[in-house]
Amino acid sequence: MSQEARIESLQARHAALESQIAAEDGRPRPDAELLNRLKIDKLHIKQEIERLRSALQAA
Protein backbone atom coordinates (compact mmCIF):
# COMPACT_ATOMS: atom_id res chain seq x y z
CA MET A 1 0.00 0.00 0.00
CA SER A 2 1.40 3.38 -0.96
CA GLN A 3 1.73 6.12 1.63
CA GLU A 4 -0.97 8.14 -0.15
CA ALA A 5 -3.37 5.20 0.04
CA ARG A 6 -2.48 4.67 3.70
CA ILE A 7 -3.21 8.34 4.43
CA GLU A 8 -6.58 8.08 2.67
CA SER A 9 -7.41 4.96 4.66
CA LEU A 10 -6.48 6.67 7.91
CA GLN A 11 -8.53 9.74 6.98
CA ALA A 12 -11.57 7.54 6.40
CA ARG A 13 -11.03 5.84 9.75
CA HIS A 14 -10.58 9.25 11.41
CA ALA A 15 -13.91 10.43 9.94
CA ALA A 16 -15.63 7.24 11.09
CA LEU A 17 -14.32 7.77 14.62
CA GLU A 18 -15.56 11.36 14.52
CA SER A 19 -19.03 10.06 13.64
CA GLN A 20 -18.90 7.47 16.43
CA ILE A 21 -17.84 10.15 18.93
CA ALA A 22 -20.67 12.45 17.85
CA ALA A 23 -23.22 9.62 18.07
CA GLU A 24 -22.05 8.53 21.52
CA ASP A 25 -21.85 12.11 22.78
CA GLY A 26 -25.40 12.73 21.56
CA ARG A 27 -26.83 9.97 23.71
CA PRO A 28 -28.64 10.94 26.91
CA ARG A 29 -26.02 9.14 29.04
CA PRO A 30 -22.84 8.75 26.98
CA ASP A 31 -20.30 6.15 28.02
CA ALA A 32 -17.35 8.23 29.25
CA GLU A 33 -14.86 5.36 28.94
CA LEU A 34 -15.91 4.64 25.37
CA LEU A 35 -15.72 8.33 24.45
CA ASN A 36 -12.25 8.57 25.94
CA ARG A 37 -11.06 5.49 24.04
CA LEU A 38 -12.52 6.77 20.76
CA LYS A 39 -10.92 10.18 21.22
CA ILE A 40 -7.53 8.63 21.98
CA ASP A 41 -7.80 6.41 18.88
CA LYS A 42 -8.74 9.45 16.80
CA LEU A 43 -5.73 11.38 18.14
CA HIS A 44 -3.36 8.49 17.35
CA ILE A 45 -4.71 8.32 13.81
CA LYS A 46 -4.29 12.07 13.38
CA GLN A 47 -0.69 11.82 14.57
CA GLU A 48 -0.01 8.96 12.14
CA ILE A 49 -1.50 10.97 9.26
CA GLU A 50 0.73 13.93 10.12
CA ARG A 51 3.79 11.67 10.39
CA LEU A 52 3.11 10.16 6.98
CA ARG A 53 2.50 13.57 5.40
CA SER A 54 5.79 14.85 6.82
CA ALA A 55 7.59 11.82 5.44
CA LEU A 56 6.07 12.41 1.99
CA GLN A 57 7.11 16.05 1.99
CA ALA A 58 10.66 15.16 3.06
CA ALA A 59 11.01 12.60 0.28
Buried (B, 14 or more C-beta within 10 A) or exposed (E): EEEEEEBEEBEEBBEEBEEBBEEBEEEEEEEEEEBEEBBEBBEEBBEBBEEBEEEEEEE
